[in-house]
Amino acid sequence: MEMTSTNSHMLKMMSYLKKLEKLKAPIFADIVEDTILGWLPTSYKDFNMHLHMHEKAPILDEIQQSLKQVEVNMNKEKSERSEEH
C-alpha cells in the first residue's frame, strides 16, 4: 500500500522519536533509520538499498530531503507513463 506522502511519514516518525526522547528512552541511530525506512512501501526499495550501500549513516533531515526528491521523481515518472497511454 502506497502512502500519500513520504514527508508526512517522516514527520509522524520524527514525532514518535521526540516522544521517546521525552520519556528518556534510549534511541539508537541505526534502529531509527531501519524503522523509518522499513515502513516505506516496496516502491522505495531502490532508495533503501542505496542508503544502506553508503558507509555514512544519513541523518533524519537528509533522509527526509532524499525521500521528498524520490517521491517527486516517482510521481513524475508515473505521470509521464500515463500520458503515453
C-alpha positions in Angstrom: 0.0 0.0 0.0 1.5 3.3 -1.1 1.4 6.2 1.4 0.2 9.6 0.4 3.4 11.4 1.3 6.9 10.4 2.4 7.0 13.8 4.1 4.0 13.0 6.3 5.6 9.6 7.1 8.8 11.3 8.2 7.0 13.9 10.3 5.0 11.2 12.0 8.1 9.1 12.7 10.0 12.1 14.0 7.2 13.0 16.3 7.3 9.4 17.7 11.1 9.8 18.3 10.5 13.1 20.1 8.0 11.3 22.4 10.6 8.6 23.1 13.2 11.2 23.9 10.9 12.9 26.4 10.5 9.6 28.1 14.3 9.2 28.2 14.1 6.1 26.2 17.4 5.0 24.6 17.4 5.7 20.9 20.0 4.2 18.6 20.6 5.8 15.2 20.7 2.6 13.2 17.4 1.3 14.7 15.8 4.7 14.0 16.9 4.6 10.4 15.8 0.9 9.9 12.4 1.6 11.5 11.7 4.7 9.3 12.9 3.0 6.1 11.2 -0.3 7.0 7.8 1.3 6.9 8.2 2.7 3.4 6.3 1.0 0.6 8.1 -1.5 -1.6 8.4 1.1 -4.4 11.2 2.7 -2.3 13.3 -0.5 -2.2 15.9 1.0 -4.5 16.2 4.1 -2.3 16.6 1.8 0.8 19.3 -0.2 -1.0 21.1 3.0 -2.0 21.2 4.3 1.6 22.5 1.0 3.0 25.3 0.9 0.5 26.9 4.1 1.8 29.2 3.9 4.8 28.0 7.2 6.4 24.6 6.9 8.0 22.4 9.8 6.9 20.8 12.0 9.5 17.0 12.2 9.6 16.8 15.5 7.8 18.9 14.1 4.9 16.6 11.1 4.7 13.6 13.3 4.6 15.0 15.5 1.9 16.1 12.5 -0.2 12.6 10.9 0.2 10.9 14.1 -1.0 13.1 14.1 -4.1 12.4 10.4 -4.8 8.7 10.9 -4.3 8.8 13.8 -6.8 10.7 11.7 -9.3 8.3 8.7 -8.9 5.3 10.9 -9.4 6.8 12.5 -12.5 7.6 9.1 -14.0 4.1 7.9 -13.2 2.6 10.9 -14.9 4.8 10.5 -17.9 3.8 6.9 -18.3 0.1 7.7 -18.0 0.5 10.4 -20.7 2.0 7.8 -23.0 -1.1 5.7 -22.9 
